[in-house]
Amino acid sequence: MKDNNQSKQAFKDDLLKEKGLNIHAIFDLNTIPDSLINSIKCTGVDTDRFNQLIVVGHLGGRLWDCVTAEVIHSDHPVDDFTLTVVKLFFKQNYSNNQFEIIYPGEQVIGLQQLGTLAGWHFSSPFKVGVNDKWGSWFAYRAVLLADTDFAITSPLDSESPCIRCQQKPCIKACPADALASGELSFDSCINYRKQPLSSCQLICHARVSCPAGAEYCYSDEQLNYHYAVSMKTIEEFY
């Protein structure tokens, strides 16, 4: 473990931003709640080797543009692209530091809990994390442990846009009335999406109706890709 008093490393995020991985949060590992630490230890990683946890995410459409430009032929092109970029980021800038990627991976990590700690995540009626700066147009792309000594990032100065939202367009926009109670009914949502002529198979009308962070809204192509992935999961498990 490094002495907290020694000079901080500069976080050279130019490559990450260039490739669309344009948001990040850095935590001291010893400040992470025990519940999260326990889930991390379940991955089998030796947390004693590291002193920081880094969350790398994307905001808006830049990452999608970079992924599609690479023409990656795999079942998980976004994850594979992200892993390649993160590894290159360390190789180019921090080759003397050790790191271990714990997400994406087999073990479930509390991404929304990390997002809450970072000031990124507030719950929305349609159950996608949202804040008043970015809306719902961001995602967690990688979580890693590292023996780095970067400056700790301050939580995003944000709040839930739902608090002051009077019109509730997301509730009105859902064709399945799955938000009628103010909270998502997963059964209503899934059953409607599974219908052959459903308009919700490749898009969430509730999500795109939310005015928060509208300037970061994904393209139709990006939306269709992500919702096709979720639709495949629904078909396999429901």
N, C-alpha and C positions, 0 to 999 in steps of 0.2 A: 504494500500500500504506500502511496506517495504522501509526502508531507504536504498538507494543505497550504503551507506558507511559501512554498517555492513558486517561482514564476509560472504563470499560466501559459499553456501552449496556445498559439493562434489557431483558430478553426478555419482552415483554408477551404471554404465551401464552393469555390468557383466551379469545379468540375461537377459537383452535385447539382448546382443551379443550372449549369449548361445543359445537363441531361434531364432536367425537369424535376429533380428531387430537391425542391426549393424551400422546404420548411424542415426545421429540426428542433429538437429539445434535448438538452444535456442535463443529466442529474448526477449528483453524487450517489453512489450505490447505497451508502449507509443512511440515506434519507428516504429510500423507497419503502413503502409500507410492507410489513411482514407478509401479508397475504400475497403480494406480488413477488416478493423474494422467494417464497415457498414454491410458487408456480414456476419461477425461473430455475430453481434447484431441481425441479422435476424433469427438466430437460437433460440432466446429467452433467451440466457444466459446473466447473469448480469456480464458484463466485469469488473465492479468496484470491484468485489470480488477478482480479480486476477491481477498479475503484470507481468506474463511471458507467452509466447506462445512457445510450444515445438512441433517440427515436428519430428516424428519417422518414419524411413524408413528402407527398406532392400536393400542390395546390393548383387548380385550374387544368388547362389542357396541354401544357408543355411536355409533360412526361409522355402522354399518349402520342404526340407528334414524334417524339424521339424513338419510342418503341416501334411505331409503324414504319419509320424510316429505316430501321434496322432489318425489317422483314425476318423476324425471329420465328423459326419453325419449331414450335414446342407447344405442349399443352398449357403451359403457364408462361406466356411471353413477358408479361409485366414483371412477375417475380424474377424470372431468369435475367431480364435486363437489369433490374434493380440490384441483384446480387453481383452481377458483373461490374456495375458502376461502383458499388460500395467497396468491393475488393480492390479495384483500380485506384480509387480514392485513397485508400490506406497505402497501397504500394507506392504511389507517386509522392505522397506527402508525409507519411508516418511509417516508413518501413521499419523503424526501430521499435514500434509499438506493437503489442499483441492485442488481438481482438477476436471475438467469437460472435457470429450472427446467431441469434436465438429465434428470430422471426424474419422471413417465413421459415416454417419448420413444422415438425410433427406435433410438438407440444403446444397446447393453447396458452397464449400469453394475454394478460388483461390489457388489451390495447385501449379500450375506452377508459379504463382507470388511469392509464398513463396519459391519455389525452386530457382527462380531467385535471390531473396534476400540472399539465403543461398549459392549461387554460384554453385548450382547443375545443374540448368536448362539452356540449350541453345536450340533454335529451330533447328530442323532437317528437311530435305526435306520430310521424312516420318512421321513427326508430332509427334514423341515421343521425349521427352526431352532427351538431350544428353550432355555429357561433355567429355573432353579429358582424364580424369582420369578413369571414370567408363563406358564410352560409354553410351548406353541406358539401361544398365542392373541394374537399380535401380527403386524403386517405393516408393511413399508416402503411408504409412500404417496407420498412426494415427496423428491427430493434437489435441492438448489439451491445455487448459488454466490451470494455476496453480498459487498458492500463494507462489511459491518457490523463492529462491534467488540463483539460479545456475549461474555460470560464463557464460557470453554470448559467444557463439561460433563465431569464425571468419569465414567469407565466405570461401568456398573451393577455393583453389588456382588453378583455372582451366579456360579453355576457350573453345570456340566451336571448335571441330575438323574439322568441315565443312569448316572453313576458309582456311585451308591449304590443304584440300583434292583436289587433281587434277583429280583423276581417276573417282570420283563419282560412286563407285560401286553400291550404293543403287539405283541410277536412272536406271542403266543398268540391275539390277537384277529383277526389277519389271515386272512380266509377263503381267500385265495389261497395261503397259506403263502409269501408273497413275502418274508418276513423270517426264514425258517427258518435262514438262515446267520448271522443277526445283522445283516445289511446288506440293504437293499432290492434285490431283483431287479426292475429296471424291466420287463423282458419279462414276468415272471410277473404283476406288478401290472397292466400295460396289457392283457395278454391276458384276464385275468379281468374287468377293468372293461368290456371290449368285449362280453362275453357278454350276450345279450338280457335275461336274468333276473338279472344280477349285482346283488348288494346293495351294491356299491361304486361305483355310478355317481354317486351324489349325496352320498356321505359316505366318510370314511376311518375304518374301524373301529379300526385301529391308533392313529390320532391321538386319537380321542375316548376311548380306553381309558387313555391316559396320565394319571396322577393329578396331574402337575405343573400348577400354576396352574389347577386345575379351576374356581375361582370366576370365571375370565375366559372360560370356554368359550363359543363362539359359539352362537347359537340355531340350531335346525334350518333355519330359513329362510335364515340367513346361510351356513351350511355348504352347503346345497343350491345356492345361487347360485354360490359359488366353485367347487364341484366340478363343476357343470354347465359352467362356463367351461373348466375343465381337460378335461372330457370332450369338449367341442367341439374342442379342440386335438388331442386323441388321434384323434378321428374324421377330422380334416383331414390329419394328418401321419403317422398310423400305419396 
